[in-house]
Amino acid sequence: MTAFDYDLFVIGGGSGGVRSARLAAALGKKVAIAEEFRYGGTCVIRGCVPKKLYVYASQFAEHFEDALGFGWSVGERRFDWQKLVAAKEQEITRLEGLYRKGLANAGAEILDTRAELVGPNEVRLSATGKTVSAERIVIAVGGHPSPHDALPGHELCITSNEAFDLDQLPKSILIAGGGYIAVEFANIFHGLGVETTLIYRGKEILSRFDQDLRRGLHAAMEEKGIRILCEDIIQSVSAGRDGRRIAATMKHGEIVTDQVMLALGRVPNTRSLGLETAGVKTDERGAIVVDAYSRTTAPGIFALGDVTDRVQLTPVAIHEAMCFIETEYKNNPTSPDHDLIATAVFSQPEIGTVGMAEDEAARRFAELEVYRAEFRPMRATLSGRKEKMIMKLLVNAADRKVVGAHILGHDAGEMAQLLGISLKAGCTKDDFDRTMAVHPTAAEELVTMYQPSYRLRNGERLP
Ligand SMILES: Cc1cc2nc3c(=O)[nH]c(=O)nc-3n(C[C@H](O)[C@H](O)[C@H](O)COP(=O)(O)OP(=O)(O)OC[C@H]3O[C@@H](n4cnc5c(N)ncnc54)[C@H](O)[C@@H]3O)c2cc1C
């Protein structure tokens, strides 16, 4: 008989929290989970899921155009933003219901309240003021978009949170940021017919991705009509008399626009969580410090997902939760594996990537072979669209292992998932070469690039 109210108390009903609570409850543990907003968390309510639905919506304009080349005549087109928002709301509500059902079926107690730590094993529930105790506590509270307080007029701007539910689709938008969220929203809004400008302080968008893809995507986005201003920042935002926003930029003067969206990073939800009282340390950014097993500095308290600022992706939060369960409840110490995470940017064209970017691989390996193909995909031939696809494999010449695979083009995200398996399995370039092509596909290029496009020795390109 435990001396605590619960075996496990989970704070946060997002990707990581729900998985922890559901699996522990299914193992017969007495579990409670608290969520202050909506079950499903960022991913389901205002992240991956609604984003991807909006990506689909935004692609139709091009589909209609492309259809002409294949013999179709498309009649009058009209887009209804309110209809999309309502349909999205219906879908995320359905998913939220499934999350709750999964928890209830496993036997977890579902609490709709904010929860804060008040001691090493104690949590206070804001809705009732009640304090409960638990043998173990998982903190999976995620993060929120940085409000960028230092920017004069930041309160006039929106973030990704608001972008999903705007009353009206703006005629124009200025998006600040160069990460995947900024880039994806720039493509979404542009596809829906919004005059879109992206402003980013760095030299090139998507800083941690392969240079080729970054440049290729930049060019493709500009070709579509998205204005991209690199090496520039917004210095202030004010409201004009007509209610529009006036953004003063450092290099490009004033930009008058309907909305300014800030996509300048995310901040862990650790404020007023009682971490100090419980002895849980955070880093300078407010992220919870954890060891290889997601243990915080306080015994019995664990943290996982975005709040720990390791890799901020849904499958990573879920994986960290599963490792926690293995370690704590199945006597099988398992630390999360953050190596070779395949990922996508749902830009248009899409990016799919796994492993090292060329710069990084060139620093790491004495000799690197680069296999690169840039071509017009078959679907663009009849449509007449100029878009190019880029595929790239990076191979460590010493052992022939493929250490990076990068794709820009349609369905790149889908391909990256499968490439993730190959790289994780340690496949060599020879394994790729002896794999039969699927024809006619764009992906067949991945197994038919027989000769390196170029080689790098000690980071220098060989003649
Ligand atoms: C616009 C956008 C697009 C994204 N797209 C992708 C994508 O395509 N692919 C991908 O893999 N990832 C994507 N992500 C990232 C992904 O959403 C996160 O990595 C993931 O949701 C992290 O899960 P989590 O459990 O750590 O936190 P969250 O999902 O953020 O869940 C935390 C929950 O805790 C709740 N909470 C916070 N404090 C408390 C408290 N004190 N008490 C009770 N509840 C509390 C919050 O309300 C929230 O519901 C995207 C994120 C954004 C913002």
PDBQT file of the ligand as one rigid body, heavy atoms in Angstrom, charges set to zero:
ROOT
HETATM    1  C1  LIG A 501       2.946  25.565 -34.985  1.00  0.00    +0.000 C 
HETATM    2  C2  LIG A 501       3.629  24.302 -34.563  1.00  0.00    +0.000 A 
HETATM    3  C3  LIG A 501       3.806  23.287 -35.476  1.00  0.00    +0.000 A 
HETATM    4  C4  LIG A 501       4.435  22.112 -35.093  1.00  0.00    +0.000 A 
HETATM    5  N1  LIG A 501       4.606  21.140 -36.032  1.00  0.00    +0.000 NA
HETATM    6  C5  LIG A 501       5.210  19.980 -35.692  1.00  0.00    +0.000 A 
HETATM    7  C6  LIG A 501       5.353  18.943 -36.643  1.00  0.00    +0.000 A 
HETATM    8  O1  LIG A 501       4.991  19.079 -37.810  1.00  0.00    +0.000 OA
HETATM    9  N2  LIG A 501       5.942  17.792 -36.245  1.00  0.00    +0.000 N 
HETATM   10  C7  LIG A 501       6.375  17.604 -34.954  1.00  0.00    +0.000 A 
HETATM   11  O2  LIG A 501       6.879  16.529 -34.636  1.00  0.00    +0.000 OA
HETATM   12  N3  LIG A 501       6.256  18.582 -34.025  1.00  0.00    +0.000 NA
HETATM   13  C8  LIG A 501       5.674  19.760 -34.368  1.00  0.00    +0.000 A 
HETATM   14  N4  LIG A 501       5.519  20.742 -33.422  1.00  0.00    +0.000 N 
HETATM   15  C9  LIG A 501       6.081  20.534 -32.068  1.00  0.00    +0.000 C 
HETATM   16  C10 LIG A 501       5.155  19.673 -31.197  1.00  0.00    +0.000 C 
HETATM   17  O3  LIG A 501       3.890  20.239 -31.165  1.00  0.00    +0.000 OA
HETATM   18  C11 LIG A 501       5.742  19.578 -29.791  1.00  0.00    +0.000 C 
HETATM   19  O4  LIG A 501       7.062  19.112 -29.876  1.00  0.00    +0.000 OA
HETATM   20  C12 LIG A 501       4.944  18.632 -28.906  1.00  0.00    +0.000 C 
HETATM   21  O5  LIG A 501       3.605  19.039 -28.820  1.00  0.00    +0.000 OA
HETATM   22  C13 LIG A 501       5.588  18.566 -27.521  1.00  0.00    +0.000 C 
HETATM   23  O6  LIG A 501       4.806  17.774 -26.658  1.00  0.00    +0.000 OA
HETATM   24  P1  LIG A 501       4.859  18.011 -25.084  1.00  0.00    +0.000 P 
HETATM   25  O7  LIG A 501       4.083  16.901 -24.477  1.00  0.00    +0.000 OA
HETATM   26  O8  LIG A 501       6.240  18.214 -24.643  1.00  0.00    +0.000 OA
HETATM   27  O9  LIG A 501       4.131  19.408 -24.845  1.00  0.00    +0.000 OA
HETATM   28  P2  LIG A 501       2.745  19.977 -25.346  1.00  0.00    +0.000 P 
HETATM   29  O10 LIG A 501       2.176  19.207 -26.455  1.00  0.00    +0.000 OA
HETATM   30  O11 LIG A 501       2.970  21.428 -25.556  1.00  0.00    +0.000 OA
HETATM   31  O12 LIG A 501       1.780  19.760 -24.110  1.00  0.00    +0.000 OA
HETATM   32  C14 LIG A 501       1.932  20.441 -22.910  1.00  0.00    +0.000 C 
HETATM   33  C15 LIG A 501       0.568  20.620 -22.271  1.00  0.00    +0.000 C 
HETATM   34  O13 LIG A 501       0.725  21.009 -20.930  1.00  0.00    +0.000 OA
HETATM   35  C16 LIG A 501      -0.292  21.936 -20.604  1.00  0.00    +0.000 C 
HETATM   36  N5  LIG A 501       0.154  22.668 -19.411  1.00  0.00    +0.000 N 
HETATM   37  C17 LIG A 501       1.163  23.581 -19.336  1.00  0.00    +0.000 A 
HETATM   38  N6  LIG A 501       1.335  23.953 -18.060  1.00  0.00    +0.000 NA
HETATM   39  C18 LIG A 501       0.443  23.258 -17.315  1.00  0.00    +0.000 A 
HETATM   40  C19 LIG A 501       0.160  23.192 -15.917  1.00  0.00    +0.000 A 
HETATM   41  N7  LIG A 501       0.869  23.875 -15.027  1.00  0.00    +0.000 N 
HETATM   42  N8  LIG A 501      -0.846  22.395 -15.505  1.00  0.00    +0.000 NA
HETATM   43  C20 LIG A 501      -1.581  21.655 -16.398  1.00  0.00    +0.000 A 
HETATM   44  N9  LIG A 501      -1.331  21.680 -17.724  1.00  0.00    +0.000 NA
HETATM   45  C21 LIG A 501      -0.328  22.452 -18.165  1.00  0.00    +0.000 A 
HETATM   46  C22 LIG A 501      -0.438  22.760 -21.845  1.00  0.00    +0.000 C 
HETATM   47  O14 LIG A 501      -1.709  23.392 -21.906  1.00  0.00    +0.000 OA
HETATM   48  C23 LIG A 501      -0.251  21.712 -22.944  1.00  0.00    +0.000 C 
HETATM   49  O15 LIG A 501      -1.486  21.184 -23.358  1.00  0.00    +0.000 OA
HETATM   50  C24 LIG A 501       4.883  21.942 -33.763  1.00  0.00    +0.000 A 
HETATM   51  C25 LIG A 501       4.701  22.963 -32.826  1.00  0.00    +0.000 A 
HETATM   52  C26 LIG A 501       4.085  24.124 -33.223  1.00  0.00    +0.000 A 
HETATM   53  C27 LIG A 501       3.899  25.230 -32.213  1.00  0.00    +0.000 C 
ENDROOT
TORSDOF 0
